[in-house]
Amino acid sequence: MTGRVDQAIAALRIGHQTLARLASGLTESQLTARSAASEWTIADVLSHLGSSAEIMLASLDAALGDADAPGPHFRESVWDRWNALSPRRQADDSVTSNEVLVRRFEGLDRSRRDNLRSDLGFLPEPVDVLTLASLRLNEFTLHTWDVTVVFDRAATLAPEAVEFLFEPLRLLIGWIGRTDALGGDRTVLTVRTTDPDRLLGLDLGETVSLVAPPADPAPVLNIPAEAFLRLTAGRLAPEHTPAGISLDTARLTLDDLRKAFPGF
């Protein structure tokens, strides 16, 4: 666990440095251009990353005993303040806000990295630092892609973050999957990923869940890990789909899976 926590925090630092360099060079017209998150401009995405860093920092500070737990309307007040900023301020303040959060993670001593628990308010119980950092990596990495892909159509998720995004996916996939788009028939896929190599089951029933790989023969989806993560996040449009993905069943197509994961 210790090494994994350290690696996740290091991935947060690398991701922050990458986005900070990009954000600092964006022009006003680029900031107001549409991002890959279809309802948001690039500045909106950066604002979301800045506000979410502030919100997670408040939960982390409360767990550390450095502040009271956020009140019931805290999130809304943070969003309102960020939404009122100009696009330039949203970009610049996002970098500052995320730097503060990353430094707070980096400043955790060994005992706290191993034992601290944070209550995020939307999960059944407080989470450990590895899960907290992985949740931040999930949000940060996907939304960073929403920006970078505007300038590079072949952009992929940051490789140092990919291995940490499977646990957030397990926690969230039941909320983001929409099996009604598949006609109501349950299907369990074997998902075989590369970079990293993983074997898991994708249960497309009344709800969507990640399960153990099926013991019986099942349709197999062969796909790079980062592309699978983008698929489940609604970010695998045909123009952003790498070559070599295969799905060996006539019951489902990649387009069907895209419908089941419309994105957020």
Legacy VTK file of the C-alpha trace (Angstrom):
# vtk DataFile Version 3.0
C-alpha trace
ASCII
DATASET POLYDATA
POINTS 264 float
0.000 0.000 0.000
2.762 2.436 0.932
4.390 2.367 -2.490
1.057 2.685 -4.267
0.108 5.794 -2.299
3.454 7.393 -3.105
3.070 6.574 -6.800
-0.440 8.003 -6.927
0.698 11.255 -5.333
3.645 11.414 -7.751
1.189 10.964 -10.645
-0.843 13.896 -9.312
2.287 16.058 -9.414
3.139 15.035 -12.993
-0.422 15.670 -14.139
-0.485 19.065 -12.472
2.763 20.132 -14.113
1.497 19.041 -17.520
-1.774 20.952 -17.275
-0.125 24.010 -15.697
2.213 24.343 -18.686
-0.694 24.013 -21.100
-3.022 26.385 -19.234
-0.426 29.132 -18.938
0.017 29.278 -22.716
-3.642 29.405 -23.722
-4.938 32.544 -25.389
-8.274 34.172 -24.580
-9.804 32.718 -27.727
-8.532 29.249 -26.887
-9.910 29.484 -23.355
-13.378 30.222 -24.701
-13.211 27.482 -27.344
-15.256 24.316 -26.911
-13.548 21.509 -25.017
-14.122 17.789 -25.509
-16.639 18.020 -22.651
-19.332 19.137 -25.065
-21.181 21.552 -22.780
-18.026 23.255 -21.464
-15.412 25.601 -22.833
-11.768 24.974 -22.008
-12.015 27.650 -19.306
-15.055 25.853 -17.866
-13.056 22.625 -17.611
-10.190 24.410 -15.880
-12.652 26.110 -13.541
-14.150 22.735 -12.658
-10.718 21.318 -11.887
-9.907 24.322 -9.713
-13.173 24.230 -7.786
-13.021 20.459 -7.297
-9.466 20.795 -5.963
-10.731 23.334 -3.448
-13.598 21.046 -2.424
-11.347 17.995 -1.992
-8.842 20.095 -0.050
-11.591 21.045 2.397
-12.382 17.365 3.017
-8.703 16.544 3.411
-8.119 19.432 5.833
-11.115 18.292 7.887
-9.716 14.763 8.067
-6.370 16.184 9.194
-8.097 18.199 11.912
-6.991 21.501 10.378
-10.531 22.721 9.623
-14.164 21.961 10.329
-16.027 19.648 7.974
-17.571 21.560 5.047
-21.167 22.672 5.583
-24.194 21.549 3.555
-23.952 24.358 0.970
-20.180 24.494 0.708
-19.930 22.964 -2.760
-22.515 25.310 -4.228
-20.760 28.354 -2.792
-17.451 27.236 -4.298
-19.006 26.617 -7.713
-20.762 29.989 -7.700
-17.520 31.807 -6.928
-15.584 30.010 -9.650
-18.368 30.441 -12.212
-18.218 34.210 -11.710
-14.535 34.428 -12.692
-13.313 35.502 -16.113
-11.913 32.742 -18.377
-8.340 33.945 -17.745
-8.830 33.938 -13.990
-10.446 30.504 -14.155
-7.359 29.136 -15.897
-4.810 30.862 -13.658
-6.645 30.187 -10.396
-7.184 26.551 -11.384
-3.421 26.043 -11.539
-3.009 27.693 -8.137
-5.828 25.704 -6.528
-4.559 22.391 -7.813
-1.002 23.202 -6.710
-2.268 23.705 -3.151
-4.069 20.351 -3.194
-1.095 18.460 -4.639
1.211 19.999 -2.039
-1.157 18.935 0.716
-0.989 15.345 -0.537
2.796 15.564 -0.807
3.030 16.921 2.741
1.324 13.917 4.321
3.763 11.980 6.491
4.098 8.217 6.354
1.588 7.546 9.121
-1.084 9.721 7.558
-0.506 8.314 4.084
-1.166 4.863 5.523
-3.895 5.573 8.066
-5.812 8.779 7.296
-9.456 8.497 6.259
-11.420 11.292 4.544
-15.192 11.652 4.329
-16.155 12.954 0.881
-19.857 13.026 1.627
-21.023 11.023 -1.403
-19.544 7.593 -0.633
-20.844 5.165 2.010
-17.795 5.541 4.242
-14.574 7.549 4.570
-11.810 6.575 2.144
-8.073 6.058 2.581
-5.442 8.279 0.987
-4.869 5.931 -1.951
-8.560 6.021 -2.847
-8.711 9.789 -2.322
-5.705 10.392 -4.573
-7.080 7.945 -7.162
-10.432 9.730 -7.239
-8.620 13.008 -7.824
-6.487 11.409 -10.521
-9.631 10.096 -12.200
-11.282 13.510 -12.389
-8.096 15.383 -13.173
-6.856 12.969 -15.858
-10.150 12.728 -17.731
-10.737 16.473 -17.735
-7.127 17.164 -18.689
-7.789 14.967 -21.713
-10.844 17.125 -22.474
-8.429 20.011 -22.946
-5.407 18.336 -24.538
-7.427 16.506 -27.188
-8.599 19.848 -28.597
-5.012 20.449 -29.704
-4.005 16.824 -30.342
-6.703 14.540 -31.762
-4.592 11.472 -30.894
-4.225 12.440 -27.210
-4.487 9.647 -24.652
-4.854 9.581 -20.884
-1.662 10.260 -18.937
0.103 6.866 -18.697
1.301 7.388 -15.114
-2.323 7.823 -13.992
-4.045 4.982 -15.875
-3.399 2.158 -13.407
-4.983 4.198 -10.601
-8.257 4.862 -12.427
-9.701 1.356 -12.163
-10.660 1.671 -8.496
-12.577 4.939 -9.036
-14.254 3.261 -11.999
-15.362 0.368 -9.786
-16.861 2.855 -7.337
-18.584 5.017 -9.944
-19.520 2.768 -12.850
-22.977 1.976 -11.507
-23.802 5.687 -11.690
-22.339 6.405 -15.113
-23.520 3.324 -17.054
-26.921 3.342 -18.816
-27.950 -0.205 -19.731
-31.391 0.865 -20.983
-29.555 1.873 -24.148
-28.793 -1.833 -24.752
-32.389 -3.016 -24.968
-32.651 -4.679 -21.568
-30.778 -7.938 -22.234
-28.031 -8.701 -19.726
-24.554 -9.229 -21.138
-21.338 -9.961 -19.278
-18.178 -9.150 -21.176
-14.651 -10.264 -20.490
-12.501 -7.158 -20.806
-8.836 -7.759 -21.604
-6.752 -4.573 -21.405
-3.175 -3.754 -22.271
-0.837 -1.140 -20.742
-1.448 -2.320 -18.059
-2.608 -5.884 -18.683
-5.824 -6.569 -16.796
-8.619 -9.115 -17.044
-12.009 -8.163 -15.646
-15.699 -8.667 -16.165
-18.102 -5.950 -17.279
-21.643 -6.827 -16.189
-24.227 -4.989 -18.273
-27.418 -5.958 -16.450
-30.064 -3.841 -14.757
-27.116 -1.803 -13.565
-23.488 -1.753 -14.672
-20.707 -3.161 -12.533
-17.164 -4.460 -12.713
-16.992 -8.097 -11.668
-14.574 -11.005 -11.709
-13.813 -12.309 -15.219
-16.549 -14.776 -16.245
-15.643 -18.432 -15.754
-17.745 -19.502 -18.745
-16.932 -18.417 -22.273
-18.048 -14.844 -22.750
-17.668 -12.151 -25.371
-14.230 -10.588 -25.116
-13.416 -6.920 -25.497
-9.722 -6.427 -26.260
-8.776 -2.818 -25.675
-5.934 -0.624 -24.352
-6.575 0.261 -20.711
-6.667 3.998 -21.317
-9.160 3.540 -24.158
-11.393 1.381 -21.941
-11.338 4.066 -19.267
-12.227 6.693 -21.859
-14.996 4.450 -23.176
-16.627 4.201 -19.759
-16.275 7.973 -19.341
-17.949 8.744 -22.677
-14.702 9.850 -24.311
-14.148 7.221 -27.011
-15.791 8.812 -30.029
-14.809 7.178 -33.344
-12.352 9.974 -34.159
-10.552 9.359 -30.851
-10.529 5.540 -30.984
-7.163 3.784 -31.410
-6.696 0.918 -33.816
-6.710 -2.682 -32.647
-9.824 -2.748 -30.458
-11.879 -5.896 -30.973
-15.203 -7.200 -29.633
-15.971 -10.791 -30.629
-19.752 -10.837 -30.469
-22.578 -9.976 -32.838
-24.830 -8.994 -29.908
-22.935 -5.815 -29.117
-20.831 -3.353 -31.031
-18.466 -0.678 -29.845
-21.173 1.835 -30.743
-23.570 0.022 -28.398
-21.041 0.365 -25.594
-20.640 4.035 -26.388
-24.407 4.434 -25.912
-24.215 2.650 -22.557
-21.592 5.146 -21.390
-22.736 8.599 -22.534
-20.207 10.444 -20.403
-20.249 13.161 -17.774
LINES 1 265
264 0 1 2 3 4 5 6 7 8 9 10 11 12 13 14 15 16 17 18 19 20 21 22 23 24 25 26 27 28 29 30 31 32 33 34 35 36 37 38 39 40 41 42 43 44 45 46 47 48 49 50 51 52 53 54 55 56 57 58 59 60 61 62 63 64 65 66 67 68 69 70 71 72 73 74 75 76 77 78 79 80 81 82 83 84 85 86 87 88 89 90 91 92 93 94 95 96 97 98 99 100 101 102 103 104 105 106 107 108 109 110 111 112 113 114 115 116 117 118 119 120 121 122 123 124 125 126 127 128 129 130 131 132 133 134 135 136 137 138 139 140 141 142 143 144 145 146 147 148 149 150 151 152 153 154 155 156 157 158 159 160 161 162 163 164 165 166 167 168 169 170 171 172 173 174 175 176 177 178 179 180 181 182 183 184 185 186 187 188 189 190 191 192 193 194 195 196 197 198 199 200 201 202 203 204 205 206 207 208 209 210 211 212 213 214 215 216 217 218 219 220 221 222 223 224 225 226 227 228 229 230 231 232 233 234 235 236 237 238 239 240 241 242 243 244 245 246 247 248 249 250 251 252 253 254 255 256 257 258 259 260 261 262 263
